[in-house]
Amino acid sequence: MRIGELAKRTGVSTRLLRYYEEQGLLAASRDSNGYRCYGEDAVVRVRQIRRLLGAGLNTEVIASALQCARGEEAHLDLCPELARLLHRELTAMDDRIGDLQRRRTALAGYLSAGS
């Protein structure tokens, strides 16, 4: 299928599909006229990418995780290396959440002081 059809079937813009390809997350072959051509498995792959992005992972981590992703829900077969990577990501996310909570408390303090 061409990129427009993949975009229609997945609800993802052609611009994002090209970005996924640039990041090594999605593979396309080229027709004789130079148009991108995707296999049926690309629909599942795009849905996996979207799920993993929704979990807060960046494209670099997703590139590693996709090797272990199964099905549209992106269920992961966790090998030790991927488990370590995801634990690092979770720890970093927890750190960012803690930082946001501290900022929120500070901002709320300004508002309550002015009341």
LINVEN-V852615 format. One record per backbone hydrogen bond with DSSP energy under -1.0 kcal/mol. NH is the residue of the N-H (numbers start at 1). CO is the residue of the C=O. If there is no record, write none. Layout:
NH/CO
NH/CO
//
This chain:
6/2
7/3
8/4
9/5
10/6
11/7
17/13
18/14
19/15
20/16
21/17
22/18
23/19
24/21
25/20
29/37
31/35
34/31
37/29
38/1
42/39
43/40
45/41
46/42
47/43
48/44
49/45
50/46
51/47
52/48
53/49
54/50
55/51
56/53
57/52
62/58
63/59
64/60
65/61
66/62
68/65
70/75
74/71
75/70
77/68
78/76
83/79
84/80
85/81
86/82
87/83
88/84
89/85
90/86
91/87
92/88
93/89
94/90
95/91
96/92
97/93
98/94
99/95
100/96
101/97
102/98
103/99
104/100
105/101
106/102
107/103
108/104
109/105
110/106
111/107
112/108
113/109
114/110
//
